[in-house]
Amino acid sequence: GKNGFGGTKKDPRQFLGKDTSKEAIKERMDQHNAIQEQSKQFTKIIQKIIENNPDIQFIFRPHPVSSNIEWGKALGEHRNLYIIYKDTIEPWINNCKLLIHAGCTTGLQAKFLN
């Protein structure tokens, strides 16, 4: 299933490193849960935008560590949506009319390119 912006389900404790204290585990679990909630909200927003604009073509380019398949399941099928991870991000930025990002470096790259 989807977990945190299109990733796969993983136990967040794997990211603890050497700190396996109860406090560290709780902090990572809280972060993990917050990312899951942000992902759900982001997905809902994207779905609404796509559904409310059927005459606009949308290209959804997942983050490199995200799953195209999981994002496809999360966003659903729409005749105006294409989920594509191909090439570097710059050509996509340079040819889009609007960029929506989820706080990743793509937003910063777009700012510098335009």
DONUDO-987570 format. One line per field, with one value per residue: residue in three letters; x, y, z of N, C-alpha, C in turn; residue number from 0. Coordinates in nm, 2 decimals, padded with zeros to 4 digits. Layout:
<nodes>
type: ALA:... $
n.east: X:... $
n.north: Y:... $
n.up: Z:... $
ca.east: X:... $
ca.north: Y:... $
ca.up: Z:... $
c.east: X:... $
c.north: Y:... $
c.up: Z:... $
seq: NUM:... $
</nodes>
This chain:
<nodes>
type: GLY:LYS:ASN:GLY:PHE:GLY:GLY:THR:LYS:LYS:ASP:PRO:ARG:GLN:PHE:LEU:GLY:LYS:ASP:THR:SER:LYS:GLU:ALA:ILE:LYS:GLU:ARG:MET:ASP:GLN:HIS:ASN:ALA:ILE:GLN:GLU:GLN:SER:LYS:GLN:PHE:THR:LYS:ILE:ILE:GLN:LYS:ILE:ILE:GLU:ASN:ASN:PRO:ASP:ILE:GLN:PHE:ILE:PHE:ARG:PRO:HIS:PRO:VAL:SER:SER:ASN:ILE:GLU:TRP:GLY:LYS:ALA:LEU:GLY:GLU:HIS:ARG:ASN:LEU:TYR:ILE:ILE:TYR:LYS:ASP:THR:ILE:GLU:PRO:TRP:ILE:ASN:ASN:CYS:LYS:LEU:LEU:ILE:HIS:ALA:GLY:CYS:THR:THR:GLY:LEU:GLN:ALA:LYS:PHE:LEU:ASN $
n.east: 00.08:00.02:00.24:00.34:00.37:00.36:00.54:00.64:00.50:00.67:00.85:00.89:01.08:01.31:01.46:01.58:01.84:02.11:01.98:01.74:01.56:01.26:01.16:01.28:01.17:00.90:00.90:00.98:00.77:00.56:00.64:00.63:00.36:00.26:00.36:00.22:-00.04:-00.01:00.04:-00.21:-00.37:-00.25:-00.29:-00.57:-00.62:-00.49:-00.64:-00.89:-00.83:-00.77:-01.01:-01.18:-01.10:-01.14:-01.06:-00.80:-00.47:-00.29:00.02:00.17:00.44:00.61:00.81:01.15:01.19:00.94:00.66:00.53:00.32:00.18:00.11:-00.06:-00.27:-00.35:-00.43:-00.62:-00.79:-00.80:-00.90:-00.75:-00.51:-00.17:00.07:00.40:00.73:01.01:01.31:01.51:01.40:01.39:01.31:01.04:00.96:01.02:00.83:00.58:00.26:00.18:00.31:00.28:00.39:00.51:00.66:00.91:01.24:01.19:01.03:01.21:01.40:01.23:01.19:01.45:01.48:01.30 $
n.north: -00.12:00.24:00.47:00.75:00.98:00.81:00.60:00.27:00.05:00.05:-00.03:00.23:00.23:00.13:00.34:00.45:00.41:00.40:00.48:00.36:00.42:00.45:00.71:00.80:00.61:00.67:00.94:00.90:00.74:00.92:01.12:00.96:00.90:01.16:01.22:01.03:01.12:01.38:01.29:01.17:01.39:01.55:01.38:01.39:01.65:01.67:01.49:01.62:01.86:01.74:01.62:01.84:01.97:01.87:01.91:01.97:01.86:01.65:01.58:01.37:01.34:01.12:01.13:01.02:00.81:00.71:00.51:00.45:00.28:00.27:00.54:00.55:00.39:00.53:00.78:00.71:00.63:00.86:01.03:01.24:01.23:01.15:00.94:00.97:00.88:00.99:01.07:01.37:01.62:01.88:01.93:01.88:02.07:02.31:02.29:02.30:02.45:02.50:02.42:02.18:02.09:01.88:02.00:01.92:01.93:02.00:02.22:02.42:02.39:02.47:02.73:02.84:02.79:02.94 $
n.up: 00.00:-00.01:00.13:00.27:00.05:-00.18:-00.15:-00.04:00.20:00.50:00.79:01.01:01.21:01.11:01.03:01.25:01.32:01.55:01.77:01.96:02.16:02.35:02.33:02.09:01.91:01.93:01.84:01.57:01.48:01.51:01.32:01.09:01.08:01.04:00.79:00.64:00.66:00.54:00.28:00.22:00.22:00.02:-00.20:-00.22:-00.29:-00.54:-00.68:-00.68:-00.83:-01.08:-01.14:-01.15:-01.37:-01.64:-01.91:-01.92:-01.96:-01.74:-01.61:-01.40:-01.21:-01.03:-00.73:-00.74:-00.55:-00.52:-00.60:-00.92:-00.97:-00.72:-00.69:-00.91:-00.83:-00.61:-00.71:-00.90:-01.21:-01.48:-01.77:-01.84:-01.71:-01.67:-01.55:-01.53:-01.52:-01.63:-01.78:-01.68:-01.45:-01.54:-01.83:-01.80:-01.61:-01.76:-01.96:-01.86:-01.76:-01.51:-01.19:-00.94:-00.63:-00.36:-00.15:-00.22:-00.37:-00.63:-00.65:-00.58:-00.79:-01.00:-00.95:-00.99:-01.26:-01.39 $
ca.east: 00.00:00.09:00.29:00.42:00.39:00.38:00.64:00.58:00.49:00.79:00.85:00.97:01.19:01.43:01.53:01.63:01.99:02.15:01.89:01.62:01.49:01.12:01.13:01.31:01.07:00.77:00.92:00.98:00.63:00.48:00.68:00.58:00.21:00.23:00.38:00.11:-00.16:00.01:00.02:-00.35:-00.43:-00.20:-00.36:-00.71:-00.61:-00.46:-00.76:-01.00:-00.78:-00.78:-01.15:-01.25:-01.04:-01.13:-01.01:-00.66:-00.39:-00.20:00.13:00.21:00.58:00.64:00.94:01.23:01.18:00.80:00.61:00.43:00.20:00.11:00.04:-00.17:-00.38:-00.40:-00.50:-00.73:-00.78:-00.86:-00.86:-00.66:-00.39:-00.06:00.17:00.52:00.87:01.10:01.41:01.53:01.28:01.40:01.22:00.90:00.94:01.02:00.72:00.45:00.20:00.17:00.38:00.24:00.49:00.48:00.77:01.04:01.34:01.14:00.98:01.33:01.45:01.14:01.22:01.57:01.47:01.21 $
ca.north: 00.00:00.36:00.51:00.87:01.03:00.71:00.50:00.15:00.04:00.01:00.00:00.35:00.20:00.10:00.47:00.49:00.40:00.34:00.53:00.28:00.45:00.47:00.84:00.80:00.54:00.75:01.05:00.85:00.70:01.05:01.17:00.87:00.92:01.29:01.21:00.95:01.22:01.48:01.22:01.15:01.52:01.59:01.30:01.44:01.78:01.64:01.43:01.73:01.94:01.67:01.60:01.96:02.03:01.75:01.95:02.00:01.74:01.65:01.49:01.35:01.28:01.09:01.14:00.90:00.69:00.67:00.40:00.49:00.19:00.31:00.66:00.52:00.33:00.64:00.89:00.66:00.65:00.98:01.04:01.36:01.21:01.06:00.93:00.94:00.91:00.98:01.18:01.46:01.70:02.01:01.94:01.88:02.21:02.41:02.28:02.30:02.57:02.51:02.31:02.16:02.00:01.85:02.04:01.86:02.02:02.04:02.36:02.51:02.39:02.54:02.87:02.88:02.77:03.04 $
ca.up: 00.00:-00.02:00.26:00.26:-00.09:-00.29:-00.11:00.00:00.35:00.57:00.94:01.03:01.31:01.03:01.02:01.38:01.34:01.68:01.88:01.97:02.28:02.34:02.28:01.95:01.83:01.93:01.75:01.43:01.45:01.49:01.19:00.99:01.07:00.98:00.64:00.58:00.66:00.44:00.16:00.19:00.18:-00.11:-00.30:-00.23:-00.36:-00.68:-00.74:-00.70:-00.94:-01.20:-01.17:-01.18:-01.49:-01.74:-02.04:-01.90:-01.95:-01.63:-01.61:-01.26:-01.21:-00.89:-00.68:-00.78:-00.46:-00.51:-00.69:-01.02:-00.95:-00.60:-00.72:-01.00:-00.75:-00.52:-00.78:-00.98:-01.36:-01.54:-01.91:-01.85:-01.62:-01.71:-01.45:-01.60:-01.46:-01.75:-01.80:-01.57:-01.42:-01.61:-01.94:-01.75:-01.55:-01.87:-02.05:-01.79:-01.73:-01.36:-01.12:-00.80:-00.57:-00.22:-00.06:-00.26:-00.44:-00.76:-00.64:-00.58:-00.92:-01.09:-00.92:-01.05:-01.40:-01.44 $
c.east: 00.08:00.13:00.38:00.46:00.43:00.48:00.57:00.58:00.62:00.78:00.94:01.08:01.32:01.52:01.59:01.78:02.02:02.06:01.76:01.54:01.34:01.09:01.16:01.21:00.94:00.79:00.92:00.84:00.54:00.51:00.62:00.43:00.18:00.25:00.27:-00.01:-00.14:00.00:-00.12:-00.41:-00.38:-00.27:-00.50:-00.71:-00.58:-00.58:-00.87:-00.96:-00.80:-00.93:-01.22:-01.20:-01.03:-01.07:-00.86:-00.58:-00.29:-00.10:00.18:00.34:00.61:00.78:01.02:01.21:01.03:00.77:00.50:00.30:00.12:00.04:-00.07:-00.29:-00.44:-00.48:-00.62:-00.70:-00.86:-00.81:-00.76:-00.54:-00.30:00.04:00.30:00.64:00.97:01.19:01.43:01.41:01.28:01.31:01.07:00.86:00.93:00.90:00.58:00.39:00.19:00.24:00.32:00.34:00.45:00.60:00.90:01.13:01.29:01.09:01.10:01.39:01.36:01.17:01.34:01.56:01.38:01.24 $
c.north: 00.13:00.41:00.63:00.90:00.92:00.60:00.37:00.14:-00.01:00.05:00.12:00.33:00.17:00.23:00.52:00.50:00.34:00.38:00.45:00.30:00.46:00.61:00.86:00.73:00.61:00.87:01.01:00.81:00.82:01.11:01.09:00.89:01.05:01.29:01.13:01.04:01.32:01.41:01.20:01.29:01.57:01.51:01.35:01.57:01.76:01.58:01.53:01.82:01.87:01.65:01.72:02.03:01.92:01.79:01.99:01.87:01.75:01.54:01.48:01.28:01.25:01.12:01.01:00.78:00.65:00.57:00.46:00.41:00.24:00.44:00.64:00.47:00.45:00.74:00.84:00.69:00.77:00.99:01.15:01.35:01.11:01.05:00.88:00.98:00.89:01.10:01.26:01.55:01.83:02.02:01.95:02.02:02.31:02.41:02.28:02.44:02.60:02.39:02.30:02.06:01.99:01.88:01.98:01.97:02.06:02.18:02.46:02.51:02.47:02.69:02.92:02.87:02.88:03.18 $
c.up: 00.00:00.12:00.24:00.12:-00.19:-00.26:-00.08:00.15:00.40:00.71:00.96:01.13:01.23:01.02:01.15:01.40:01.48:01.79:01.88:02.10:02.25:02.28:02.13:01.86:01.82:01.83:01.60:01.39:01.42:01.35:01.07:00.97:01.01:00.83:00.57:00.56:00.55:00.30:00.12:00.15:00.05:-00.22:-00.33:-00.31:-00.50:-00.75:-00.77:-00.82:-01.07:-01.24:-01.21:-01.30:-01.60:-01.87:-02.03:-01.88:-01.83:-01.64:-01.46:-01.27:-01.07:-00.86:-00.71:-00.68:-00.45:-00.62:-00.79:-01.00:-00.83:-00.62:-00.82:-00.93:-00.66:-00.59:-00.87:-01.13:-01.40:-01.68:-01.93:-01.76:-01.67:-01.60:-01.52:-01.52:-01.57:-01.75:-01.67:-01.56:-01.50:-01.73:-01.90:-01.69:-01.66:-01.96:-01.99:-01.77:-01.59:-01.30:-00.98:-00.74:-00.42:-00.13:-00.10:-00.34:-00.58:-00.76:-00.65:-00.72:-01.02:-01.07:-00.99:-01.20:-01.46:-01.40 $
seq: 0:1:2:3:4:5:6:7:8:9:10:11:12:13:14:15:16:17:18:19:20:21:22:23:24:25:26:27:28:29:30:31:32:33:34:35:36:37:38:39:40:41:42:43:44:45:46:47:48:49:50:51:52:53:54:55:56:57:58:59:60:61:62:63:64:65:66:67:68:69:70:71:72:73:74:75:76:77:78:79:80:81:82:83:84:85:86:87:88:89:90:91:92:93:94:95:96:97:98:99:100:101:102:103:104:105:106:107:108:109:110:111:112:113 $
</nodes>
